[in-house]
Amino acid sequence: MASTFPNAERKTLGYDVDEVERFLEDARRAYTANDSSPAIEAAKIRATAFSMKKGGYSTAHVDAALERLEDAFAAREREREIAEVGQKAWYAEARTKASDVVARLERPDGQRFHRVSFLGTGYHPKDVDAFAKRLAGYFRDGKPLSLTEVRSVVFRPKHGGYREAQVDALLDAVVEVMLAVR
């Protein structure tokens, strides 16, 4: 039987093959269904996680496929929304979301997000603030920044760092805006 993706080496962790295949089948069904509210949306694809197993599917290959899948679902969602509310309303919503993102990005270094307690671990504020400046450059000045860079950014852990959930929510909003204006 042919596999959908290359497998990781036998002793190397990869994504659980059965979970990936089930998810892809659900995504195929959702994409081909003529349903105005599909069971799977771009945001769900972005938040998908799989168990790790030795010899599972190559994480790099699956992650790249998930990005393409998210792009396809986002394009379809955009088309449906534009058909429903009109292009002006669609772009107005994207602009509103973008201005909310920019407002967060313009906060001073060290104050962009709430912090976890000094005993807890969050994202390193210096890493997040440096990336926030790149994001601000993208939104304010049109500096180049790819969806892949936003989706794959990694921050070092730090005791007393920024709350991961808040940073991740902002990154999700950035991806949504970038997909909306493609």
C-alpha positions as CSV (number, residue, x, y, z in Angstrom):
1,M,0.0,0.0,0.0
2,A,1.4,3.4,-1.0
3,S,1.7,6.0,1.8
4,T,0.4,9.5,1.5
5,F,3.7,10.9,3.0
6,P,7.2,9.7,3.5
7,N,7.8,8.0,6.9
8,A,10.4,9.2,9.4
9,E,13.2,6.8,10.1
10,R,12.1,3.8,12.2
11,K,13.6,5.3,15.4
12,T,12.6,8.9,14.7
13,L,9.4,10.4,15.8
14,G,6.8,11.3,13.2
15,Y,3.1,11.9,13.1
16,D,0.8,9.0,13.8
17,V,-0.1,7.6,10.4
18,D,-3.7,6.6,11.3
19,E,-4.5,10.0,12.8
20,V,-3.1,11.9,9.8
21,E,-5.0,9.7,7.3
22,R,-8.3,10.1,9.3
23,F,-7.9,13.8,9.4
24,L,-7.1,14.0,5.7
25,E,-10.1,11.9,4.8
26,D,-12.3,14.2,7.0
27,A,-10.8,17.2,5.2
28,R,-11.4,15.7,1.8
29,R,-15.0,15.1,2.6
30,A,-15.5,18.6,4.1
31,Y,-13.9,20.2,1.1
32,T,-15.8,18.3,-1.6
33,A,-19.2,18.7,0.3
34,N,-21.4,21.4,-1.0
35,D,-22.1,22.6,2.5
36,S,-22.3,26.2,3.4
37,S,-20.9,25.5,6.9
38,P,-18.3,22.7,6.5
39,A,-17.2,20.6,9.5
40,I,-13.6,21.7,9.0
41,E,-12.4,25.2,8.6
42,A,-9.0,26.8,8.0
43,A,-8.7,27.7,11.7
44,K,-9.2,24.0,12.7
45,I,-6.6,22.9,10.2
46,R,-4.2,25.5,11.7
47,A,-4.8,24.1,15.2
48,T,-4.6,20.5,14.3
49,A,-2.1,18.4,16.2
50,F,-1.2,14.7,15.9
51,S,0.3,12.2,18.3
52,M,3.9,11.3,17.7
53,K,5.1,7.8,16.9
54,K,8.4,6.3,15.9
55,G,8.5,5.8,12.2
56,G,5.3,7.9,11.7
57,Y,4.8,10.3,8.8
58,S,7.5,12.9,8.3
59,T,6.5,16.0,10.2
60,A,7.9,18.4,7.6
61,H,5.9,16.8,4.8
62,V,2.7,16.7,6.8
63,D,3.1,20.3,8.0
64,A,3.7,21.5,4.5
65,A,0.6,19.7,3.3
66,L,-1.5,21.2,6.2
67,E,-0.4,24.7,5.2
68,R,-1.5,24.1,1.6
69,L,-4.8,22.6,2.9
70,E,-5.4,25.6,5.2
71,D,-4.7,27.9,2.2
72,A,-7.3,26.1,0.1
73,F,-9.9,26.1,2.9
74,A,-9.3,29.8,3.6
75,A,-9.7,30.7,0.0
76,R,-13.0,28.8,-0.2
77,E,-14.2,30.5,3.1
78,R,-13.2,33.9,1.7
79,E,-15.2,33.2,-1.5
80,R,-18.3,32.1,0.4
81,E,-18.1,35.1,2.8
82,I,-17.7,37.5,-0.1
83,A,-20.6,36.0,-1.9
84,E,-22.7,36.3,1.3
85,V,-21.7,39.8,2.6
86,G,-20.0,41.4,-0.3
87,Q,-16.4,42.3,-1.0
88,K,-16.6,45.7,0.8
89,A,-17.8,44.1,4.0
90,W,-15.3,41.3,3.7
91,Y,-12.4,43.7,3.4
92,A,-13.7,46.0,6.1
93,E,-13.7,43.0,8.5
94,A,-10.1,42.2,7.4
95,R,-9.1,45.8,8.0
96,T,-10.7,45.8,11.4
97,K,-8.9,42.7,12.4
98,A,-5.6,44.1,11.0
99,S,-6.0,47.3,13.0
100,D,-6.6,45.2,16.2
101,V,-3.4,43.3,15.5
102,V,-1.4,46.5,14.8
103,A,-2.7,48.0,18.0
104,R,-1.2,45.1,20.0
105,L,2.0,45.2,18.0
106,E,2.5,48.9,18.8
107,R,2.6,48.3,22.5
108,P,6.1,48.8,24.1
109,D,8.6,46.0,24.3
110,G,8.0,43.9,27.3
111,Q,4.4,45.0,27.5
112,R,2.7,43.5,24.5
113,F,1.2,40.5,26.3
114,H,0.4,39.4,29.8
115,R,3.0,37.4,31.6
116,V,2.8,34.1,33.4
117,S,4.0,33.9,37.0
118,F,7.7,33.8,37.6
119,L,7.3,30.1,38.3
120,G,5.5,29.5,35.0
121,T,7.1,29.2,31.6
122,G,6.0,31.3,28.7
123,Y,7.5,32.7,25.5
124,H,10.6,34.7,25.8
125,P,9.6,38.4,25.6
126,K,12.7,39.4,23.6
127,D,12.0,36.8,20.9
128,V,8.3,37.7,20.7
129,D,9.0,41.5,20.7
130,A,11.6,41.1,17.9
131,F,9.1,39.1,15.8
132,A,6.4,41.7,16.7
133,K,8.5,44.4,15.1
134,R,8.8,42.3,11.9
135,L,5.0,41.9,11.9
136,A,4.5,45.6,12.5
137,G,6.8,46.3,9.5
138,Y,4.7,44.0,7.4
139,F,1.4,45.7,8.3
140,R,2.6,49.3,8.4
141,D,5.3,49.4,5.7
142,G,4.5,46.4,3.5
143,K,7.8,44.8,4.4
144,P,8.0,41.2,3.1
145,L,6.9,38.4,5.4
146,S,5.6,35.1,4.4
147,L,2.8,33.0,5.8
148,T,5.3,30.2,6.4
149,E,7.4,32.5,8.5
150,V,4.4,33.4,10.7
151,R,3.2,29.8,10.9
152,S,6.6,28.4,11.8
153,V,8.0,31.0,14.2
154,V,9.5,29.5,17.4
155,F,10.1,31.3,20.6
156,R,12.5,30.3,23.4
157,P,10.8,29.4,26.7
158,K,11.3,31.8,29.7
159,H,10.1,31.8,33.3
160,G,7.8,34.7,33.7
161,G,7.5,35.0,29.9
162,Y,4.6,36.1,27.8
163,R,1.4,34.0,28.0
164,E,1.6,31.5,25.2
165,A,-2.1,31.5,24.5
166,Q,-2.2,35.3,23.9
167,V,0.8,35.2,21.6
168,D,-0.6,32.2,19.7
169,A,-4.0,34.0,19.4
170,L,-2.3,37.0,17.8
171,L,-0.3,34.8,15.4
172,D,-3.6,33.1,14.4
173,A,-5.1,36.5,13.8
174,V,-2.1,37.5,11.7
175,V,-2.5,34.4,9.6
176,E,-6.2,35.0,9.1
177,V,-5.5,38.6,7.9
178,M,-2.8,37.5,5.6
179,L,-5.0,34.8,4.1
180,A,-7.9,37.3,3.8
181,V,-6.0,39.7,1.7
182,R,-4.2,37.3,-0.6
